[in-house]
Amino acid sequence: MTAAIIVAAGSGSRMGFDKLLAPLAGHPVIAHTLLAFEACREIDDIWVVSGTERGEIIRDLAEELRITKFRGIVPGGAERHLSVWNGLLALPAKCRLVAVHDGARPLIQPSQISRCIEKAATTGAAASARRVTETVKRADAAGVVTASVEREGLWIMETPQVFSLPLLRAAYEEVLRHGALVTDEVSAVELAGHATTLVENAASNLKITQPGDIELAARLIL
């Protein structure tokens, strides 16, 4: 079986309001995320990592939307990697693959989730990503350009990031053992010495981080 861990534990302090519960095309942001994973045929279970108050709202929302794959709310941690670890501990032993996704990426398409899962089923580790197409510069602390960065081979990481459950659990055990701070699951398995295959995403997969992103997502949503 394949489970999804939806990370929805961040405070959203940069937004000034709860970005995951903000309205987007008739539903809260997190609702679009839940519906995408509900529609993905390879996903069996959906677990959401969140704080208590927001978690209760999400639980009610999942019931209202008839998210049949929703299995429960898992308490979040102080850092993102601790939240993911809590989610991993909640998964049943029969789970073979796990897809970790940021709740603030409401535009993810079920087809892209499927492609990542299919790739992870053969490689053990796969992640949604898009190529860097813009010119990239390096600058100093004052914002003065110091060098050009060759963009060939550069990718912008997205979610979902999908892994063999034993692999990801072992990677996070290493992260916790060494007190490392990782910002995504690819970084965790990289520290454990395992490569991840990237699955190029041609569709919009915006992460809501600034107030203007809500308006942009509303224009992009399918």
C-alpha positions in Angstrom: 0.0 0.0 0.0 1.0 3.6 -0.5 0.3 6.3 2.1 0.5 10.1 1.9 1.7 12.4 4.7 0.4 15.9 4.2 2.6 18.3 6.1 0.3 21.0 7.5 2.0 22.0 10.7 3.7 25.3 9.8 2.6 28.5 11.5 2.3 30.6 8.3 3.8 33.6 10.1 5.1 35.1 6.9 1.5 35.3 5.6 0.0 37.0 8.6 -2.9 34.6 8.5 -3.4 30.8 8.2 -2.5 30.1 4.6 -3.7 26.5 4.7 -7.2 27.6 5.6 -7.3 30.6 3.4 -10.1 30.5 0.7 -9.0 29.4 -2.8 -11.5 28.9 -5.6 -14.3 28.0 -3.2 -12.4 25.8 -0.8 -9.6 26.3 1.8 -6.1 25.8 0.4 -5.6 22.5 2.2 -8.9 21.2 0.7 -7.4 21.3 -2.8 -4.4 19.3 -1.6 -6.6 16.7 0.1 -8.8 16.3 -3.0 -5.8 15.8 -5.3 -4.5 12.9 -3.2 -8.0 11.5 -2.8 -8.2 11.4 -6.6 -4.9 9.7 -7.1 -5.6 6.0 -7.7 -2.2 4.8 -6.2 -2.9 6.5 -2.8 -4.5 4.3 -0.2 -4.2 6.3 3.0 -3.9 10.1 3.8 -2.5 11.3 7.0 -2.2 15.0 7.9 0.4 16.3 10.3 -0.9 19.5 12.0 -1.4 21.3 15.2 -4.4 20.6 17.4 -6.6 23.5 16.5 -6.0 23.5 12.8 -6.0 19.7 12.8 -9.6 19.6 14.1 -10.6 22.0 11.3 -8.9 19.8 8.7 -10.6 16.7 10.2 -14.0 18.3 9.8 -13.1 19.5 6.3 -12.1 16.0 5.3 -15.4 14.7 6.5 -17.3 17.4 4.7 -15.4 16.8 1.4 -15.9 13.0 1.8 -12.2 12.3 1.7 -12.5 8.5 2.0 -8.8 7.9 2.3 -8.3 10.3 5.2 -7.0 8.3 8.2 -6.3 10.9 10.9 -4.3 13.9 12.2 -0.8 13.4 13.5 0.7 16.1 15.9 3.3 18.3 14.3 6.8 18.9 15.6 8.9 22.0 16.2 10.6 21.6 12.8 9.4 20.3 9.5 11.6 17.2 9.7 10.2 16.4 13.2 6.6 16.7 11.8 7.5 14.3 9.0 9.0 11.9 11.5 5.8 11.9 13.5 3.9 11.1 10.4 6.2 8.2 9.5 5.7 6.7 13.0 1.9 6.7 12.4 2.0 4.7 9.3 0.9 1.0 9.4 3.5 -1.8 9.0 1.9 -2.9 5.7 2.7 0.4 4.1 5.3 0.0 1.3 5.6 3.5 -0.1 5.1 6.9 1.4 4.5 10.2 -0.4 5.3 13.3 1.6 3.7 16.5 0.4 3.5 20.1 1.6 -0.1 21.0 2.3 0.6 24.5 0.9 1.0 23.1 -2.6 -2.7 23.0 -3.6 -2.2 22.8 -7.4 -0.5 19.4 -7.5 -2.2 17.2 -10.1 -3.1 13.5 -9.3 -1.3 12.5 -12.5 2.0 13.9 -11.2 1.5 12.2 -7.9 1.0 8.9 -9.8 4.2 9.5 -11.8 6.2 10.0 -8.7 4.8 6.9 -7.1 5.5 4.8 -10.2 9.1 6.0 -10.3 9.6 5.4 -6.6 8.2 1.9 -6.9 11.2 1.0 -9.1 14.0 3.2 -7.7 13.0 3.5 -4.0 13.1 7.3 -4.1 11.5 9.9 -6.5 10.5 13.5 -6.2 8.6 16.0 -8.2 10.8 18.8 -9.5 11.1 21.4 -12.3 14.1 22.5 -14.3 15.7 25.9 -13.6 15.1 27.9 -16.7 15.9 31.5 -15.5 19.4 33.0 -15.4 20.8 32.4 -12.0 23.3 34.8 -10.2 25.2 34.6 -7.0 25.3 37.9 -4.9 27.0 39.1 -1.7 25.3 40.3 1.4 24.8 43.7 -0.1 23.0 42.3 -3.1 25.8 42.9 -5.5 26.2 40.2 -8.2 29.5 38.3 -7.7 29.1 35.4 -10.2 26.9 33.7 -12.7 25.7 30.2 -11.9 25.5 27.6 -14.6 21.8 26.4 -14.7 22.5 23.2 -16.6 21.5 20.4 -14.2 19.8 22.7 -11.7 16.3 21.7 -10.5 13.8 23.4 -8.2 12.5 20.8 -5.7 8.8 20.3 -5.2 6.6 17.8 -3.5 5.4 15.1 -3.4 8.6 13.3 -2.6 8.0 9.5 -2.6 10.1 6.8 -1.0 10.2 3.2 0.2 9.0 3.5 3.7 11.9 1.5 5.2 14.4 3.8 3.3 12.8 7.0 4.5 12.5 5.8 8.1 16.1 4.8 8.2 17.1 8.1 6.7 15.2 10.1 9.3 16.7 7.9 12.1 20.1 9.1 10.8 18.9 12.7 10.7 17.7 12.5 14.3 20.8 10.6 15.5 23.1 13.3 14.2 20.9 16.3 14.9 20.8 17.3 11.3 18.4 19.9 10.0 16.9 19.0 6.6 14.3 20.9 4.7 13.0 18.1 2.6 13.0 14.3 2.3 15.4 14.2 -0.6 18.0 15.9 1.7 17.4 13.2 4.4 17.9 10.3 2.1 20.9 12.0 0.5 22.5 12.2 3.9 21.9 8.5 4.2 23.7 7.9 0.9 20.7 7.1 -1.3 20.0 8.9 -4.6 16.6 10.2 -5.6 15.3 10.3 -9.2 13.6 13.5 -10.2 10.2 13.4 -12.0 9.8 16.5 -14.1 6.5 18.4 -13.5 5.2 20.4 -16.4 2.1 21.7 -14.5 1.9 24.5 -12.0 2.8 23.3 -8.4 3.0 26.7 -6.6 3.8 26.7 -2.9 1.7 29.3 -1.1 4.2 31.4 0.9 3.2 35.0 0.3 -0.3 36.7 0.3 -0.1 37.3 -3.4 0.3 33.6 -4.0 -3.4 33.0 -3.2 -4.4 35.2 -6.1 -1.9 33.6 -8.4 -3.0 30.1 -7.5 -6.6 31.1 -8.1 -5.6 32.1 -11.7 -3.7 28.8 -12.2 -6.1 26.3 -10.6 -7.6 23.9 -13.0 
